[in-house]
Amino acid sequence: MARYKRFGHGKGDEDQVLSAINTTPLVDVMLVLLIIFLITVPVVTQTVKMTLPKEQNIPTQTKPENVVLGVGPDSRIYWNMSPVK
């Protein structure tokens, strides 16, 4: 904010505050971003043909079964009474 003093106008010396936003840098940055956007859009819109797998909506059947996890005295882990490596 700049302060300007007016001389020789009216009674007394009053300080006036003149403030203005300088939008030139903002416009410059926006123009550069617009140019970059216009250059990069054609590069991004190139497509590659590929075959995607067909969807299958088959619900999975969960079977309730007990899983027994255990730790032996020798710190080995057991899954349903079978040792796990």
CORVENLIN-V325526 format. One record per residue. N is the residue number from 1. SS is DSSP state (~ for helix, > for strand, _ for the rest). PHI is phi in whole degrees, 0 to 359 (999 if undefined). PSI is psi in whole degrees, -180 to 180 (999 if undefined). Layout:
((N:SS:PHI:PSI) (N:SS:PHI:PSI))
This chain:
((1:_:999:129) (2:>:257:144) (3:>:248:131) (4:>:239:141) (5:>:252:130) (6:_:265:132) (7:_:249:136) (8:_:76:17) (9:_:242:108) (10:_:75:-166) (11:_:274:141) (12:_:70:164) (13:_:255:103) (14:_:259:139) (15:>:274:133) (16:>:240:140) (17:>:259:121) (18:>:247:120) (19:_:230:137) (20:_:215:139) (21:_:275:129) (22:_:274:107) (23:_:268:-2) (24:~:299:-46) (25:~:298:-36) (26:~:296:-44) (27:~:296:-40) (28:~:297:-45) (29:~:295:-42) (30:~:296:-38) (31:~:294:-40) (32:~:295:-43) (33:~:296:-38) (34:~:296:-42) (35:~:295:-44) (36:~:298:-42) (37:~:297:-44) (38:~:294:-29) (39:~:282:-38) (40:~:277:-21) (41:~:298:-46) (42:~:298:-30) (43:~:290:-39) (44:~:285:-30) (45:_:277:3) (46:_:290:139) (47:_:246:155) (48:_:241:128) (49:_:283:134) (50:_:210:154) (51:_:258:124) (52:_:262:151) (53:_:293:149) (54:_:286:145) (55:_:282:147) (56:_:225:122) (57:_:254:74) (58:_:251:117) (59:_:291:139) (60:_:279:143) (61:_:264:117) (62:_:268:136) (63:_:249:122) (64:_:286:120) (65:_:217:152) (66:_:277:133) (67:_:248:127) (68:_:252:117) (69:>:253:141) (70:>:210:158) (71:>:235:125) (72:_:278:175) (73:_:294:-22) (74:_:265:19) (75:_:65:23) (76:_:272:148) (77:>:260:137) (78:>:239:135) (79:>:244:113) (80:_:50:48) (81:_:70:8) (82:>:251:133) (83:>:291:141) (84:>:257:141) (85:_:295:999))
